[in-house]
Amino acid sequence: MAVIEQTRAERRTRARSAARAGILEAARRVAEREGARDLSLRGVAAEAGFAPAALYVYFRSKDELMLALAAEDLSRIAQAVRHSTNASESGHRFVAAAGAALDFLSNSETLAAAAAAITPELACTDVERLFNGRLIGALTALSAASGGRAVDRKSQADTLVLASALVGLAVLSRGGRLDALGFERAELLTQLAERFSNPLPAV
């Protein structure tokens, strides 16, 4: 009997995970089509084939849904940074990795809108813990790309300042302000490399 109950529980967990993933995919399609800031739970429910009320079983608010999407994007940034680091020659790893992060940040609708979704109401929730974990993963990948290991407070602060600089550059890039100010992306990434990167050993 216990085995049957365990099997049923596992099936329910898999079904719930699949439904949640489907909702996130639908939300991403809606965000790309209509803009993340205009995302609505009703629109996402329609896209996913759910009744609007059924969506609240998985996400209690639009902010929670946005934060879950942003957590996925942070995972993708970490993967892109690690891939660029591994695929580049040792002298160019940091610029390649920072460029990959900047590309993603500049083109991500959900990350651009996520700042408004980080509200006190989501403190200590599962989705906030997931977001924080993924943020740490992205920062760790960025630290490794810079040749650091973020083992002490100063190196962790350096990584956070670097990430903040990339976010700021992404904001300026999205709005076309880098061109208006007369700066090239490559020039600014080189400046960041001079300030934040340490040589990585050849692999």
Short mmCIF file of the C-alpha atoms (twelve columns), coordinates in Angstrom:
data_MODEL
# 
_entry.id   MODEL 
# 
loop_
_atom_site.group_PDB 
_atom_site.id 
_atom_site.type_symbol 
_atom_site.label_atom_id 
_atom_site.label_alt_id 
_atom_site.label_comp_id 
_atom_site.label_asym_id 
_atom_site.label_seq_id 
_atom_site.Cartn_x 
_atom_site.Cartn_y 
_atom_site.Cartn_z 
_atom_site.pdbx_PDB_model_num 
ATOM 1   C CA . MET A 1   0.000  0.000  0.000   1 
ATOM 2   C CA . ALA A 2   2.821  2.396  0.896   1 
ATOM 3   C CA . VAL A 3   4.485  1.716  -2.466  1 
ATOM 4   C CA . ILE A 4   1.253  2.527  -4.320  1 
ATOM 5   C CA . GLU A 5   0.859  5.793  -2.386  1 
ATOM 6   C CA . GLN A 6   4.479  6.722  -3.107  1 
ATOM 7   C CA . THR A 7   3.985  6.007  -6.824  1 
ATOM 8   C CA . ARG A 8   0.860  8.178  -6.882  1 
ATOM 9   C CA . ALA A 9   2.666  10.981 -5.080  1 
ATOM 10  C CA . GLU A 10  5.542  10.809 -7.559  1 
ATOM 11  C CA . ARG A 11  3.083  10.954 -10.465 1 
ATOM 12  C CA . ARG A 12  1.360  13.984 -8.945  1 
ATOM 13  C CA . THR A 13  4.717  15.693 -8.448  1 
ATOM 14  C CA . ARG A 14  5.731  15.015 -12.061 1 
ATOM 15  C CA . ALA A 15  2.363  16.241 -13.351 1 
ATOM 16  C CA . ARG A 16  2.619  19.405 -11.259 1 
ATOM 17  C CA . SER A 17  6.183  20.071 -12.462 1 
ATOM 18  C CA . ALA A 18  5.127  19.541 -16.088 1 
ATOM 19  C CA . ALA A 19  2.140  21.875 -15.701 1 
ATOM 20  C CA . ARG A 20  4.319  24.528 -14.051 1 
ATOM 21  C CA . ALA A 21  6.875  24.256 -16.863 1 
ATOM 22  C CA . GLY A 22  4.094  24.575 -19.433 1 
ATOM 23  C CA . ILE A 23  2.793  27.717 -17.738 1 
ATOM 24  C CA . LEU A 24  6.285  29.244 -17.745 1 
ATOM 25  C CA . GLU A 25  6.705  28.451 -21.445 1 
ATOM 26  C CA . ALA A 26  3.331  30.043 -22.172 1 
ATOM 27  C CA . ALA A 27  4.261  33.098 -20.083 1 
ATOM 28  C CA . ARG A 28  7.513  33.478 -21.994 1 
ATOM 29  C CA . ARG A 29  5.649  33.368 -25.329 1 
ATOM 30  C CA . VAL A 30  3.200  36.020 -24.121 1 
ATOM 31  C CA . ALA A 31  6.056  38.187 -22.782 1 
ATOM 32  C CA . GLU A 32  7.934  37.992 -26.086 1 
ATOM 33  C CA . ARG A 33  4.807  38.759 -28.072 1 
ATOM 34  C CA . GLU A 34  3.234  41.469 -25.909 1 
ATOM 35  C CA . GLY A 35  6.048  42.635 -23.623 1 
ATOM 36  C CA . ALA A 36  6.796  41.383 -20.135 1 
ATOM 37  C CA . ARG A 37  5.513  44.523 -18.447 1 
ATOM 38  C CA . ASP A 38  2.060  43.966 -19.945 1 
ATOM 39  C CA . LEU A 39  1.943  40.293 -19.004 1 
ATOM 40  C CA . SER A 40  -1.300 39.263 -17.296 1 
ATOM 41  C CA . LEU A 41  -2.200 36.028 -15.545 1 
ATOM 42  C CA . ARG A 42  -5.393 35.864 -17.617 1 
ATOM 43  C CA . GLY A 43  -3.401 36.101 -20.857 1 
ATOM 44  C CA . VAL A 44  -0.936 33.464 -19.681 1 
ATOM 45  C CA . ALA A 45  -3.777 31.153 -18.620 1 
ATOM 46  C CA . ALA A 46  -5.367 31.457 -22.061 1 
ATOM 47  C CA . GLU A 47  -2.023 30.760 -23.760 1 
ATOM 48  C CA . ALA A 48  -1.391 27.722 -21.559 1 
ATOM 49  C CA . GLY A 49  -4.931 26.357 -21.909 1 
ATOM 50  C CA . PHE A 50  -5.805 26.833 -18.232 1 
ATOM 51  C CA . ALA A 51  -8.792 28.419 -16.568 1 
ATOM 52  C CA . PRO A 52  -7.561 31.693 -15.004 1 
ATOM 53  C CA . ALA A 53  -8.331 30.484 -11.479 1 
ATOM 54  C CA . ALA A 54  -6.319 27.285 -12.056 1 
ATOM 55  C CA . LEU A 55  -3.149 29.331 -12.567 1 
ATOM 56  C CA . TYR A 56  -3.215 30.414 -8.923  1 
ATOM 57  C CA . VAL A 57  -2.483 26.836 -7.883  1 
ATOM 58  C CA . TYR A 58  1.005  27.314 -9.386  1 
ATOM 59  C CA . PHE A 59  1.608  31.064 -9.094  1 
ATOM 60  C CA . ARG A 60  -0.161 33.256 -6.560  1 
ATOM 61  C CA . SER A 61  0.474  36.528 -8.402  1 
ATOM 62  C CA . LYS A 62  1.924  38.078 -11.531 1 
ATOM 63  C CA . ASP A 63  5.003  39.063 -9.511  1 
ATOM 64  C CA . GLU A 64  5.603  35.452 -8.511  1 
ATOM 65  C CA . LEU A 65  5.305  34.341 -12.138 1 
ATOM 66  C CA . MET A 66  7.686  37.093 -13.301 1 
ATOM 67  C CA . LEU A 67  10.246 36.136 -10.670 1 
ATOM 68  C CA . ALA A 68  10.057 32.479 -11.736 1 
ATOM 69  C CA . LEU A 69  10.700 33.506 -15.350 1 
ATOM 70  C CA . ALA A 70  13.611 35.687 -14.265 1 
ATOM 71  C CA . ALA A 71  15.068 32.762 -12.276 1 
ATOM 72  C CA . GLU A 72  15.040 30.675 -15.471 1 
ATOM 73  C CA . ASP A 73  16.808 33.499 -17.306 1 
ATOM 74  C CA . LEU A 74  19.494 33.675 -14.626 1 
ATOM 75  C CA . SER A 75  20.185 29.975 -15.188 1 
ATOM 76  C CA . ARG A 76  20.526 30.634 -18.904 1 
ATOM 77  C CA . ILE A 77  22.919 33.520 -18.252 1 
ATOM 78  C CA . ALA A 78  25.076 31.289 -16.052 1 
ATOM 79  C CA . GLN A 79  25.143 28.630 -18.799 1 
ATOM 80  C CA . ALA A 80  26.007 31.210 -21.476 1 
ATOM 81  C CA . VAL A 81  28.808 32.660 -19.338 1 
ATOM 82  C CA . ARG A 82  30.279 29.217 -18.609 1 
ATOM 83  C CA . HIS A 83  30.047 28.193 -22.270 1 
ATOM 84  C CA . SER A 84  31.727 31.409 -23.460 1 
ATOM 85  C CA . THR A 85  34.445 31.039 -20.843 1 
ATOM 86  C CA . ASN A 86  35.199 27.462 -21.866 1 
ATOM 87  C CA . ALA A 87  35.019 28.145 -25.614 1 
ATOM 88  C CA . SER A 88  37.359 31.155 -25.662 1 
ATOM 89  C CA . GLU A 89  41.126 31.481 -25.636 1 
ATOM 90  C CA . SER A 90  42.530 32.282 -22.209 1 
ATOM 91  C CA . GLY A 91  43.266 35.944 -22.959 1 
ATOM 92  C CA . HIS A 92  39.735 36.635 -24.182 1 
ATOM 93  C CA . ARG A 93  37.630 34.571 -21.798 1 
ATOM 94  C CA . PHE A 94  36.435 37.393 -19.602 1 
ATOM 95  C CA . VAL A 95  35.368 39.662 -22.489 1 
ATOM 96  C CA . ALA A 96  33.581 36.747 -24.185 1 
ATOM 97  C CA . ALA A 97  31.791 35.761 -20.986 1 
ATOM 98  C CA . ALA A 98  30.840 39.329 -20.062 1 
ATOM 99  C CA . GLY A 99  29.668 39.890 -23.642 1 
ATOM 100 C CA . ALA A 100 27.457 36.784 -23.455 1 
ATOM 101 C CA . ALA A 101 25.930 38.033 -20.199 1 
ATOM 102 C CA . LEU A 102 25.401 41.498 -21.670 1 
ATOM 103 C CA . ASP A 103 23.720 40.033 -24.779 1 
ATOM 104 C CA . PHE A 104 21.294 38.083 -22.643 1 
ATOM 105 C CA . LEU A 105 20.586 40.988 -20.288 1 
ATOM 106 C CA . SER A 106 20.033 43.366 -23.210 1 
ATOM 107 C CA . ASN A 107 17.547 41.064 -24.925 1 
ATOM 108 C CA . SER A 108 15.668 39.544 -21.991 1 
ATOM 109 C CA . GLU A 109 12.179 40.974 -21.586 1 
ATOM 110 C CA . THR A 110 11.586 39.135 -18.334 1 
ATOM 111 C CA . LEU A 111 14.795 40.157 -16.567 1 
ATOM 112 C CA . ALA A 112 14.186 43.781 -17.518 1 
ATOM 113 C CA . ALA A 113 10.743 43.612 -15.896 1 
ATOM 114 C CA . ALA A 114 11.771 41.488 -12.911 1 
ATOM 115 C CA . ALA A 115 12.961 44.396 -10.761 1 
ATOM 116 C CA . ALA A 116 9.365  45.484 -10.239 1 
ATOM 117 C CA . ALA A 117 8.416  41.922 -9.282  1 
ATOM 118 C CA . ILE A 118 10.794 41.734 -6.315  1 
ATOM 119 C CA . THR A 119 8.382  42.866 -3.618  1 
ATOM 120 C CA . PRO A 120 8.288  42.406 0.178   1 
ATOM 121 C CA . GLU A 121 5.309  40.068 -0.277  1 
ATOM 122 C CA . LEU A 122 7.572  37.515 -1.968  1 
ATOM 123 C CA . ALA A 123 10.177 37.498 0.819   1 
ATOM 124 C CA . CYS A 124 10.954 33.985 2.086   1 
ATOM 125 C CA . THR A 125 8.733  32.316 -0.528  1 
ATOM 126 C CA . ASP A 126 9.858  29.330 -2.599  1 
ATOM 127 C CA . VAL A 127 10.042 31.439 -5.756  1 
ATOM 128 C CA . GLU A 128 12.221 34.063 -4.055  1 
ATOM 129 C CA . ARG A 129 14.544 31.359 -2.728  1 
ATOM 130 C CA . LEU A 130 14.751 29.895 -6.245  1 
ATOM 131 C CA . PHE A 131 15.530 33.322 -7.712  1 
ATOM 132 C CA . ASN A 132 18.226 33.973 -5.104  1 
ATOM 133 C CA . GLY A 133 19.824 30.583 -5.748  1 
ATOM 134 C CA . ARG A 134 19.900 31.178 -9.489  1 
ATOM 135 C CA . LEU A 135 21.295 34.687 -8.937  1 
ATOM 136 C CA . ILE A 136 24.124 33.228 -6.865  1 
ATOM 137 C CA . GLY A 137 24.766 30.690 -9.649  1 
ATOM 138 C CA . ALA A 138 25.018 33.455 -12.264 1 
ATOM 139 C CA . LEU A 139 27.323 35.521 -10.044 1 
ATOM 140 C CA . THR A 140 29.509 32.475 -9.398  1 
ATOM 141 C CA . ALA A 141 29.840 31.844 -13.147 1 
ATOM 142 C CA . LEU A 142 30.741 35.504 -13.700 1 
ATOM 143 C CA . SER A 143 33.307 35.372 -10.906 1 
ATOM 144 C CA . ALA A 144 34.918 32.284 -12.437 1 
ATOM 145 C CA . ALA A 145 35.007 33.990 -15.843 1 
ATOM 146 C CA . SER A 146 36.872 36.929 -14.326 1 
ATOM 147 C CA . GLY A 147 39.470 34.583 -12.895 1 
ATOM 148 C CA . GLY A 148 38.279 35.028 -9.339  1 
ATOM 149 C CA . ARG A 149 36.763 32.561 -6.939  1 
ATOM 150 C CA . ALA A 150 34.621 34.918 -4.787  1 
ATOM 151 C CA . VAL A 151 36.003 33.324 -1.622  1 
ATOM 152 C CA . ASP A 152 36.118 36.460 0.521   1 
ATOM 153 C CA . ARG A 153 33.939 39.518 0.970   1 
ATOM 154 C CA . LYS A 154 36.064 41.769 -1.271  1 
ATOM 155 C CA . SER A 155 36.025 39.358 -4.228  1 
ATOM 156 C CA . GLN A 156 32.289 38.808 -3.753  1 
ATOM 157 C CA . ALA A 157 31.765 42.582 -3.734  1 
ATOM 158 C CA . ASP A 158 33.854 42.896 -6.917  1 
ATOM 159 C CA . THR A 159 31.640 40.311 -8.622  1 
ATOM 160 C CA . LEU A 160 28.504 42.140 -7.511  1 
ATOM 161 C CA . VAL A 161 29.858 45.474 -8.774  1 
ATOM 162 C CA . LEU A 162 30.766 43.816 -12.081 1 
ATOM 163 C CA . ALA A 163 27.279 42.306 -12.420 1 
ATOM 164 C CA . SER A 164 25.725 45.688 -11.601 1 
ATOM 165 C CA . ALA A 165 27.867 47.329 -14.296 1 
ATOM 166 C CA . LEU A 166 26.662 44.759 -16.853 1 
ATOM 167 C CA . VAL A 167 23.034 45.333 -15.844 1 
ATOM 168 C CA . GLY A 168 23.546 49.088 -16.207 1 
ATOM 169 C CA . LEU A 169 25.136 48.651 -19.633 1 
ATOM 170 C CA . ALA A 170 22.218 46.421 -20.651 1 
ATOM 171 C CA . VAL A 171 19.740 49.129 -19.637 1 
ATOM 172 C CA . LEU A 172 21.637 51.721 -21.666 1 
ATOM 173 C CA . SER A 173 21.945 49.333 -24.593 1 
ATOM 174 C CA . ARG A 174 18.221 48.461 -24.591 1 
ATOM 175 C CA . GLY A 175 17.339 52.132 -24.750 1 
ATOM 176 C CA . GLY A 176 19.863 52.945 -27.479 1 
ATOM 177 C CA . ARG A 177 21.755 55.190 -25.057 1 
ATOM 178 C CA . LEU A 178 25.199 53.659 -25.619 1 
ATOM 179 C CA . ASP A 179 25.118 54.806 -29.250 1 
ATOM 180 C CA . ALA A 180 23.764 58.199 -28.233 1 
ATOM 181 C CA . LEU A 181 26.609 58.607 -25.752 1 
ATOM 182 C CA . GLY A 182 29.157 57.587 -28.366 1 
ATOM 183 C CA . PHE A 183 30.397 54.387 -26.722 1 
ATOM 184 C CA . GLU A 184 30.953 50.997 -28.285 1 
ATOM 185 C CA . ARG A 185 30.131 47.867 -26.345 1 
ATOM 186 C CA . ALA A 186 33.549 46.340 -27.049 1 
ATOM 187 C CA . GLU A 187 35.314 49.393 -25.616 1 
ATOM 188 C CA . LEU A 188 33.311 49.198 -22.375 1 
ATOM 189 C CA . LEU A 189 33.788 45.437 -22.005 1 
ATOM 190 C CA . THR A 190 37.536 45.968 -22.400 1 
ATOM 191 C CA . GLN A 191 37.392 48.608 -19.641 1 
ATOM 192 C CA . LEU A 192 35.583 46.125 -17.381 1 
ATOM 193 C CA . ALA A 193 38.197 43.483 -18.171 1 
ATOM 194 C CA . GLU A 194 40.987 45.850 -17.136 1 
ATOM 195 C CA . ARG A 195 39.292 46.511 -13.815 1 
ATOM 196 C CA . PHE A 196 37.855 43.144 -12.898 1 
ATOM 197 C CA . SER A 197 39.562 40.256 -14.656 1 
ATOM 198 C CA . ASN A 198 42.514 38.202 -13.537 1 
ATOM 199 C CA . PRO A 199 44.269 35.952 -16.027 1 
ATOM 200 C CA . LEU A 200 42.795 32.458 -16.148 1 
ATOM 201 C CA . PRO A 201 45.091 29.512 -16.618 1 
ATOM 202 C CA . ALA A 202 44.974 27.868 -20.029 1 
ATOM 203 C CA . VAL A 203 42.829 24.745 -20.168 1 
# 
